[in-house]
Amino acid sequence: MRSTLEGILSRTDLAAVGKGAGKAPMPPEITNTLLFVDMFCKVAHIPRAAMAEFVPSYVFDAVSVR
């Protein structure tokens, strides 16, 4: 997920995004992976906070996983 997001952000004009001119699209593979990780945490009774080391909470929040 990190490498895919890094690639997207490197192609996106962050200055324009910061001014509200646009938004980096979230690829479906990132959304699907985040949904899987969220479900896995629920089934395995792992707090989502434990995933913060690997996936920052703002990435989960970007796709509204909860």
C-alpha positions in Angstrom: 0.0 0.0 0.0 2.8 2.4 0.9 4.5 2.1 -2.5 1.3 2.5 -4.4 0.3 5.6 -2.4 3.8 7.0 -2.8 3.6 6.6 -6.5 0.2 8.3 -6.6 1.4 11.2 -4.5 4.6 11.6 -6.6 2.4 12.1 -9.7 0.0 14.5 -8.0 0.6 18.2 -7.7 0.5 18.4 -3.9 0.3 22.2 -3.9 -2.8 22.1 -6.1 -4.4 19.4 -3.9 -3.6 21.5 -0.8 -5.5 24.4 -2.3 -8.5 22.3 -3.0 -7.9 22.2 -6.8 -8.0 18.4 -6.9 -7.7 15.2 -5.0 -5.5 12.3 -5.6 -7.6 9.3 -6.6 -7.6 6.3 -4.3 -6.9 3.2 -6.5 -9.2 0.3 -6.0 -6.4 -2.0 -4.8 -5.7 0.3 -1.9 -9.4 0.5 -1.0 -9.7 -3.2 -1.2 -6.6 -3.8 0.9 -7.7 -1.4 3.6 -11.1 -3.1 3.7 -9.5 -6.5 4.1 -7.1 -5.2 6.8 -10.1 -3.7 8.7 -12.1 -6.9 8.5 -9.1 -9.0 9.5 -8.6 -6.8 12.6 -12.2 -7.2 13.6 -12.2 -11.0 13.1 -8.9 -11.5 14.9 -9.8 -9.0 17.6 -6.7 -6.9 16.9 -7.1 -3.2 17.7 -6.8 -1.1 14.6 -4.4 1.1 16.4 -1.9 -1.8 16.2 -2.0 -1.4 12.4 -1.0 2.3 12.7 2.7 1.3 12.5 2.1 -0.1 9.1 -0.9 2.0 7.8 -1.3 5.5 9.2 -4.8 6.3 10.5 -5.3 9.1 7.9 -5.0 6.5 5.1 -7.8 4.5 6.7 -9.8 7.7 7.2 -9.3 8.6 3.5 -11.5 5.7 2.4 -13.8 6.0 5.4 -13.1 2.4 6.7 -14.7 1.9 10.1 
